[in-house]
């Protein structure tokens, strides 16, 4: 067994999903652990995947009228303390700087867990008139939260994210902003990452600390568990009042603006892995794949004429694919074709083209689609120009595959007994009428171990049907 092949071995997904996930992340060279507990190195292939995802979302953020800026990493403790509910929610996760060099600081500095406090403190000096509104800003930064349990990409002490922050003259404008940005997250998840999601409102117990309400998109992973893939928060005037942000409206009356915040992090990369991967490793949707097409040349080392023909065909594919297709020819020496196939399969490259002398004799090459293993003989003539359509079809197939999983594992329930029965054999997405009381949420969690109310679905209403927990008339449908 070659070294390359041994490195590609991963745990069985069906037997040990957690081990499989870690193996895929490390052996596909997306990320790895560091000497600091809970921190990770994002390796070039993983960072390229993040860049593709980040750039797609950044285009949406700018398309909707927002501008990027940057706020500092360190936040004075007194700034955090101004909004009590907010600081209470983050206190257990805050990492503190207490010394500068050898000198103890007069005031502790928090390493940014989120930026509402520093942003509000600055905009208290910058917002004065209704003419200064709306403020529509975003920043791409790293964040530190001292997590007790960590997992590569999904929950790390330091992670990368974007956080948007906006200020508006009216409650209605802020609410519209919250909806707009959640829709951007849905677009990213479904149209780029090929992950179907369910939009909805978080319960009071699960909303962002200091928010009036929080909206989320929830995605199903291939083991049936849920992942919160993005959130958008209506902060109302909670922070602007606490931080003294005021402006004079058109009637010369002093007002506090309404605020929103919204964020999406490198956790989404973990979601992509778990939503699409299989026993062989990653399956990456073409729109975000760092490498969309891997070309594997096959020719006997002692047959110079065949090797020349194969190389000419590979060079032709490189040339004709053009800049719009991210194509790589695997010219590494000393590796068998099977090892190269396993390498690109593990890394989830959407299309693999095998260029062999025998097929070239008939003017053909073999194309294998990663998402379903579909294999076809394709004419080399014009293949470079056909690749964009083939990649688009693979994107659709990846999305459809994830949708089938969601459909197969989605059930409707009308009582706690039905909820218990639904979860008896495997993890599912259960939807049922819910009155959104704290005691009813507690009853759901007590009925099924590890079950949580993910959100109150935006696409359904209960229309007065009995709550699954208490039997009172319910207006919402909970996604559990």
C-alpha positions as CSV (number, residue, x, y, z in Angstrom):
1,X,0.0,0.0,0.0
2,X,1.4,3.4,-0.9
3,X,1.7,6.3,1.5
4,X,-0.9,8.3,-0.5
5,X,-3.4,5.5,-0.3
6,X,-2.9,5.0,3.5
7,X,-3.5,8.7,4.1
8,X,-6.9,8.5,2.4
9,X,-8.3,5.9,4.8
10,X,-11.2,7.3,6.8
11,X,-13.6,5.8,9.4
12,X,-16.9,4.4,8.2
13,X,-19.5,7.1,8.1
14,X,-22.3,4.7,8.9
15,X,-20.5,3.2,11.9
16,X,-18.8,6.3,13.5
17,X,-20.1,9.6,12.1
18,X,-18.0,11.7,14.5
19,X,-14.8,9.9,13.7
20,X,-15.6,10.0,10.0
21,X,-16.1,13.8,10.1
22,X,-12.7,14.4,11.8
23,X,-11.0,12.0,9.5
24,X,-12.4,13.8,6.4
25,X,-11.5,17.2,7.6
26,X,-7.9,16.2,8.4
27,X,-7.1,13.8,5.6
28,X,-8.7,15.9,2.9
29,X,-6.4,18.6,4.2
30,X,-9.1,21.1,5.1
31,X,-7.9,21.9,8.6
32,X,-6.0,20.4,11.6
33,X,-5.5,20.9,15.3
34,X,-3.0,23.2,16.9
35,X,-1.2,23.3,20.3
36,X,-3.9,25.6,21.6
37,X,-7.0,23.7,22.6
38,X,-9.9,24.4,20.4
39,X,-8.0,26.3,17.8
40,X,-7.4,25.1,14.3
41,X,-5.2,25.7,11.3
42,X,-7.3,26.1,8.1
43,X,-5.1,24.5,5.4
44,X,-5.0,25.9,1.8
45,X,-7.7,23.6,0.4
46,X,-10.0,24.3,3.3
47,X,-9.3,28.0,3.1
48,X,-10.0,28.0,-0.7
49,X,-13.4,26.5,0.1
50,X,-14.0,29.2,2.7
51,X,-12.9,31.9,0.3
52,X,-15.4,30.7,-2.4
53,X,-18.2,30.6,0.2
54,X,-17.1,34.0,1.7
55,X,-16.9,35.7,-1.7
56,X,-20.3,34.5,-2.7
57,X,-21.9,35.9,0.5
58,X,-19.8,39.1,0.3
59,X,-21.3,39.8,-3.2
60,X,-24.8,39.4,-1.7
61,X,-23.9,41.7,1.2
62,X,-22.7,44.4,-1.1
63,X,-25.6,43.8,-3.6
64,X,-28.0,44.6,-0.8
65,X,-26.4,48.0,-0.1
66,X,-24.0,47.2,2.8
67,X,-20.3,48.3,3.1
68,X,-17.4,46.4,4.7
69,X,-15.4,48.0,7.5
70,X,-13.3,46.8,10.5
71,X,-13.5,47.1,14.3
72,X,-10.8,46.2,16.8
73,X,-10.2,42.8,18.3
74,X,-10.0,44.0,21.9
75,X,-13.0,45.4,23.7
76,X,-12.9,47.2,27.1
77,X,-14.8,45.3,29.8
78,X,-16.8,48.4,30.6
79,X,-18.2,48.4,27.1
80,X,-19.6,44.9,27.5
81,X,-21.2,45.7,30.8
82,X,-23.5,48.3,29.4
83,X,-26.0,45.8,28.0
84,X,-26.7,43.4,30.9
85,X,-28.6,40.6,29.0
86,X,-25.9,40.6,26.3
87,X,-22.9,40.3,28.7
88,X,-24.6,37.7,30.8
89,X,-25.2,35.6,27.6
90,X,-21.5,35.7,26.6
91,X,-19.7,35.9,30.0
92,X,-18.9,32.2,30.2
93,X,-17.2,32.3,26.7
94,X,-15.2,35.5,27.0
95,X,-11.4,35.3,26.9
96,X,-9.7,38.2,28.7
97,X,-6.5,40.1,28.3
98,X,-5.2,41.2,31.7
99,X,-1.6,42.2,31.0
100,X,0.1,44.3,28.4
101,X,3.7,43.0,28.4
102,X,4.6,42.8,32.1
103,X,2.1,45.4,33.3
104,X,-1.3,44.6,34.6
105,X,-4.0,46.5,32.7
106,X,-6.2,49.0,34.6
107,X,-9.2,47.5,32.8
108,X,-9.6,44.0,31.4
109,X,-9.9,43.7,27.6
110,X,-12.2,41.1,26.1
111,X,-11.0,39.3,22.9
112,X,-13.9,39.9,20.6
113,X,-16.7,37.3,21.1
114,X,-19.0,39.5,18.9
115,X,-18.9,43.3,18.2
116,X,-22.2,44.8,19.1
117,X,-20.7,46.6,22.1
118,X,-17.7,48.3,20.4
119,X,-19.8,49.1,17.3
120,X,-22.6,50.7,19.4
121,X,-20.0,52.7,21.4
122,X,-18.5,54.1,18.2
123,X,-21.7,54.9,16.5
124,X,-22.9,56.8,19.5
125,X,-20.5,59.4,18.3
126,X,-21.2,59.1,14.6
127,X,-25.1,59.0,14.4
128,X,-26.7,62.4,15.1
129,X,-29.4,63.1,12.5
130,X,-32.0,61.1,10.5
131,X,-29.8,61.9,7.5
132,X,-27.2,59.5,9.0
133,X,-29.6,56.6,8.7
134,X,-29.7,53.9,7.7
135,X,-26.3,52.6,8.6
136,X,-25.5,49.3,6.7
137,X,-22.2,47.8,7.6
138,X,-20.5,44.4,7.8
139,X,-17.1,43.1,8.8
140,X,-15.1,39.9,8.1
141,X,-13.1,39.1,11.2
142,X,-12.0,36.4,13.6
143,X,-13.8,35.8,16.9
144,X,-12.8,34.1,20.1
145,X,-15.2,32.2,22.3
146,X,-13.9,29.9,25.1
147,X,-15.8,26.8,24.2
148,X,-15.8,23.8,26.5
149,X,-16.3,21.3,23.7
150,X,-14.7,21.9,20.4
151,X,-14.8,20.4,16.9
152,X,-13.0,21.4,13.8
153,X,-15.0,24.0,11.9
154,X,-18.2,23.4,13.8
155,X,-17.2,24.8,17.2
156,X,-13.7,26.2,17.8
157,X,-12.3,28.7,20.2
158,X,-11.3,31.0,17.4
159,X,-13.2,31.1,14.1
160,X,-13.8,33.3,11.1
161,X,-17.1,35.0,10.3
162,X,-18.9,38.0,9.0
163,X,-21.0,40.1,11.3
164,X,-23.4,42.7,9.9
165,X,-24.7,45.6,12.0
166,X,-27.3,48.1,10.9
167,X,-29.2,51.0,12.4
168,X,-32.6,52.2,11.2
169,X,-35.0,55.0,11.8
170,X,-38.0,52.7,12.2
171,X,-38.9,49.3,13.6
172,X,-40.3,48.2,10.3
173,X,-37.1,49.1,8.4
174,X,-35.1,47.0,10.9
175,X,-37.5,44.1,10.6
176,X,-37.2,44.2,6.8
177,X,-33.4,44.2,7.1
178,X,-33.5,41.0,9.3
179,X,-35.6,39.3,6.6
180,X,-33.4,40.5,3.8
181,X,-30.2,39.1,5.3
182,X,-31.8,35.8,6.3
183,X,-32.8,35.4,2.6
184,X,-29.1,36.0,1.6
185,X,-28.1,33.2,4.0
186,X,-30.8,31.0,2.4
187,X,-29.5,31.8,-1.0
188,X,-26.0,31.0,0.0
189,X,-27.0,27.7,1.6
190,X,-29.3,26.4,-1.1
191,X,-28.0,27.9,-4.3
192,X,-24.3,27.8,-3.6
193,X,-23.8,25.1,-1.0
194,X,-26.7,22.9,-2.2
195,X,-28.1,22.5,1.3
196,X,-31.8,22.9,1.7
197,X,-32.7,24.9,4.8
198,X,-35.8,25.8,6.8
199,X,-36.3,29.4,7.8
200,X,-37.9,30.4,11.0
201,X,-37.9,32.3,14.3
202,X,-35.9,31.1,17.3
203,X,-37.8,30.6,20.6
204,X,-37.3,33.0,23.5
205,X,-34.9,30.5,25.1
206,X,-32.8,30.2,21.9
207,X,-32.7,33.7,20.6
208,X,-29.5,35.8,20.6
209,X,-28.7,37.4,24.0
210,X,-30.1,41.0,23.9
211,X,-32.3,40.6,20.8
212,X,-36.0,41.1,20.5
213,X,-36.1,38.1,18.2
214,X,-33.7,35.9,16.1
215,X,-34.4,34.3,12.8
216,X,-32.4,31.3,11.6
217,X,-31.9,28.9,8.8
218,X,-31.7,25.2,9.9
219,X,-30.1,22.5,7.7
220,X,-30.2,18.8,8.0
221,X,-26.9,16.9,8.1
222,X,-26.7,13.5,6.5
223,X,-26.9,11.8,9.9
224,X,-30.3,13.4,10.4
225,X,-29.1,16.0,13.0
226,X,-29.7,19.7,12.6
227,X,-27.2,22.5,12.1
228,X,-28.0,26.2,12.6
229,X,-26.5,27.5,9.4
230,X,-27.1,31.3,9.8
231,X,-28.8,33.8,12.1
232,X,-30.3,37.3,11.8
233,X,-31.3,39.3,14.8
234,X,-33.7,42.2,15.5
235,X,-32.1,44.0,18.4
236,X,-34.8,46.7,18.5
237,X,-33.6,49.6,20.7
238,X,-32.0,47.5,23.4
239,X,-28.4,48.3,22.5
240,X,-29.0,51.8,21.2
241,X,-30.6,52.8,24.4
242,X,-27.9,51.2,26.6
243,X,-25.2,52.8,24.6
244,X,-26.8,56.2,24.2
245,X,-27.2,56.2,20.5
246,X,-29.6,59.1,19.6
247,X,-30.5,61.0,16.5
248,X,-32.8,63.9,15.7
249,X,-35.7,62.9,13.5
250,X,-37.4,65.0,10.8
251,X,-39.6,66.7,13.5
252,X,-36.5,67.6,15.5
253,X,-37.4,65.0,18.1
254,X,-34.6,62.9,19.7
255,X,-35.0,59.2,19.0
256,X,-33.0,55.9,19.5
257,X,-32.5,54.1,16.2
258,X,-33.5,50.4,15.8
259,X,-30.7,48.0,15.2
260,X,-30.0,44.6,13.7
261,X,-27.1,42.2,13.6
262,X,-26.5,39.0,11.5
263,X,-23.7,36.6,11.1
264,X,-22.4,33.4,9.4
265,X,-19.2,31.6,10.3
266,X,-16.8,28.9,9.2
267,X,-19.2,26.5,10.8
268,X,-21.0,26.5,7.4
269,X,-18.0,24.6,6.0
270,X,-18.6,21.9,8.6
271,X,-22.2,21.9,7.6
272,X,-21.3,21.4,3.9
273,X,-19.1,18.4,4.9
274,X,-21.8,16.7,7.0
275,X,-24.6,17.5,4.6
276,X,-23.0,16.0,1.5
277,X,-20.1,13.7,2.4
278,X,-20.2,9.9,1.9
279,X,-18.1,6.9,2.9
280,X,-15.4,8.0,0.4
281,X,-15.0,11.5,1.8
282,X,-16.2,15.0,0.7
283,X,-18.7,15.8,-1.9
284,X,-18.3,19.5,-2.8
285,X,-20.9,21.4,-4.8
286,X,-19.3,22.7,-8.0
287,X,-20.1,26.4,-7.3
288,X,-17.8,26.5,-4.3
289,X,-15.4,23.7,-5.1
290,X,-11.8,25.0,-5.1
291,X,-11.1,22.4,-7.8
292,X,-14.0,21.6,-10.0
293,X,-12.4,19.2,-12.4
294,X,-9.5,16.8,-11.8
295,X,-7.8,15.3,-14.8
296,X,-5.9,12.1,-14.3
297,X,-3.6,11.1,-17.2
298,X,-2.9,7.4,-17.7
299,X,0.0,6.2,-19.9
300,X,2.6,3.5,-19.6
301,X,6.0,5.0,-18.7
302,X,7.7,2.9,-21.4
303,X,5.4,4.1,-24.2
304,X,6.6,7.5,-25.2
305,X,4.1,8.0,-28.1
306,X,1.1,7.2,-25.8
307,X,2.5,9.5,-23.1
308,X,2.8,12.3,-25.6
309,X,-0.8,11.9,-26.9
310,X,-2.1,11.8,-23.3
311,X,-0.2,14.9,-22.3
312,X,-1.4,16.7,-25.5
313,X,-5.0,15.8,-24.5
314,X,-4.6,17.1,-21.0
315,X,-3.0,20.3,-22.2
316,X,-6.0,20.7,-24.6
317,X,-8.4,20.3,-21.7
318,X,-6.6,23.0,-19.7
319,X,-6.6,25.3,-22.6
320,X,-10.2,24.8,-23.7
321,X,-11.7,24.8,-20.2
322,X,-10.6,28.4,-19.9
323,X,-10.6,30.6,-16.7
324,X,-14.2,29.9,-15.8
325,X,-13.5,26.3,-14.9
326,X,-11.2,25.5,-12.0
327,X,-9.4,22.5,-13.6
328,X,-6.3,20.7,-12.4
329,X,-4.2,18.1,-14.2
330,X,-2.7,15.6,-11.8
331,X,0.8,15.2,-13.1
332,X,2.3,13.9,-9.9
333,X,4.9,11.2,-10.5
334,X,5.2,7.9,-8.5
335,X,1.5,7.4,-7.8
336,X,-0.7,4.8,-9.4
337,X,-4.0,6.0,-11.0
338,X,-6.0,4.4,-8.3
339,X,-4.2,6.4,-5.7
340,X,-5.0,9.6,-7.6
341,X,-8.6,8.6,-8.0
342,X,-8.9,8.1,-4.2
343,X,-7.1,11.4,-3.6
344,X,-9.6,13.5,-5.6
345,X,-12.6,11.4,-4.4
346,X,-11.7,12.1,-0.8
347,X,-11.4,15.8,-1.6
348,X,-14.9,15.9,-3.2
349,X,-13.9,17.2,-6.6
350,X,-17.1,17.3,-8.6
351,X,-15.8,15.9,-11.9
352,X,-12.9,13.6,-12.6
353,X,-11.7,13.1,-16.1
354,X,-9.5,10.0,-16.9
355,X,-7.3,10.5,-20.0
356,X,-6.0,7.2,-21.2
357,X,-4.3,6.2,-24.4
358,X,-6.8,3.5,-25.2
359,X,-9.8,5.8,-25.0
360,X,-8.0,8.5,-26.9
361,X,-7.6,6.1,-29.8
362,X,-11.4,6.5,-30.2
363,X,-11.2,10.2,-29.4
364,X,-12.8,9.8,-26.0
365,X,-12.1,10.3,-22.3
366,X,-13.9,9.0,-19.2
367,X,-15.8,11.5,-17.0
368,X,-16.9,10.4,-13.5
369,X,-19.3,12.6,-11.4
370,X,-18.5,12.6,-7.7
371,X,-22.0,13.2,-6.4
372,X,-23.5,9.9,-7.7
373,X,-20.5,8.0,-9.3
374,X,-22.1,8.4,-12.7
375,X,-19.5,7.5,-15.4
376,X,-19.6,8.3,-19.1
377,X,-17.4,8.2,-22.1
378,X,-17.2,11.7,-23.6
379,X,-15.7,12.9,-26.9
380,X,-12.6,14.9,-26.2
381,X,-13.6,17.2,-29.0
382,X,-15.4,20.2,-27.4
383,X,-15.3,18.8,-23.9
384,X,-13.7,21.9,-22.4
385,X,-16.6,24.0,-23.6
386,X,-19.1,21.5,-22.3
387,X,-17.7,21.4,-18.8
388,X,-19.7,24.4,-17.4
389,X,-23.0,22.7,-18.3
390,X,-21.8,19.4,-16.8
391,X,-20.8,21.2,-13.6
392,X,-24.2,23.0,-13.5
393,X,-25.9,19.6,-13.7
394,X,-23.7,18.2,-10.9
395,X,-24.7,21.2,-8.8
396,X,-28.4,20.5,-9.3
397,X,-27.8,16.8,-8.6
398,X,-26.0,17.6,-5.3
399,X,-28.9,19.8,-4.2
400,X,-31.5,17.2,-5.2
401,X,-29.7,14.5,-3.2
402,X,-29.7,16.6,-0.1
403,X,-33.4,17.5,-0.6
404,X,-34.3,13.8,-0.8
405,X,-32.6,13.2,2.5
406,X,-34.6,16.1,4.1
407,X,-37.8,14.9,2.7
408,X,-37.2,11.3,3.8
409,X,-36.4,12.3,7.3
410,X,-39.2,14.9,7.8
411,X,-42.3,14.0,9.7
412,X,-45.4,15.8,11.1
413,X,-46.5,15.1,14.7
414,X,-49.5,16.2,16.7
415,X,-48.5,15.1,20.2
416,X,-45.6,14.3,22.5
417,X,-46.3,10.6,22.0
418,X,-46.0,11.0,18.3
419,X,-42.8,13.0,18.8
420,X,-41.3,10.2,20.9
421,X,-42.3,7.6,18.3
422,X,-40.8,9.7,15.5
423,X,-37.4,9.8,17.1
424,X,-37.5,6.1,18.3
425,X,-35.4,4.8,15.5
426,X,-33.3,7.7,14.1
427,X,-32.9,11.4,14.1
428,X,-35.5,13.3,12.1
429,X,-36.9,16.8,11.5
430,X,-40.3,16.7,13.3
431,X,-42.8,19.5,12.8
432,X,-45.8,20.1,15.1
433,X,-48.1,22.8,16.5
434,X,-46.4,24.7,19.3
435,X,-47.6,27.5,21.5
436,X,-44.1,28.8,22.2
437,X,-44.2,28.8,26.0
438,X,-41.1,28.0,28.0
439,X,-42.7,25.1,29.8
440,X,-43.7,23.6,26.5
441,X,-40.2,23.9,25.1
442,X,-39.0,22.2,28.3
443,X,-41.5,19.4,27.8
444,X,-40.2,18.7,24.3
445,X,-36.7,18.5,25.5
446,X,-37.7,16.2,28.4
447,X,-39.7,13.9,26.0
448,X,-36.8,13.2,23.6
449,X,-33.2,13.2,24.7
450,X,-31.2,15.7,22.7
451,X,-34.2,17.1,20.9
452,X,-34.4,20.9,20.6
453,X,-36.9,23.3,19.1
454,X,-34.8,24.6,16.2
455,X,-37.1,27.4,15.1
456,X,-40.8,28.3,14.5
457,X,-41.2,27.6,10.8
458,X,-41.7,30.6,8.6
459,X,-43.4,28.5,5.9
460,X,-46.2,27.1,8.1
461,X,-48.8,28.1,10.6
462,X,-50.7,25.9,13.1
463,X,-54.0,27.8,12.7
464,X,-55.1,27.0,16.3
465,X,-54.3,23.3,16.3
466,X,-53.5,21.9,19.7
467,X,-49.9,22.5,20.9
468,X,-48.1,19.1,21.0
469,X,-47.0,19.8,24.6
470,X,-49.9,21.4,26.4
471,X,-52.9,21.1,24.0
472,X,-53.7,24.8,24.0
473,X,-54.4,26.5,20.6
474,X,-51.2,27.2,18.8
475,X,-50.3,29.5,16.0
476,X,-46.8,28.4,15.3
477,X,-45.3,25.1,13.9
478,X,-42.1,24.1,15.6
479,X,-39.2,22.5,13.8
480,X,-37.9,19.9,16.3
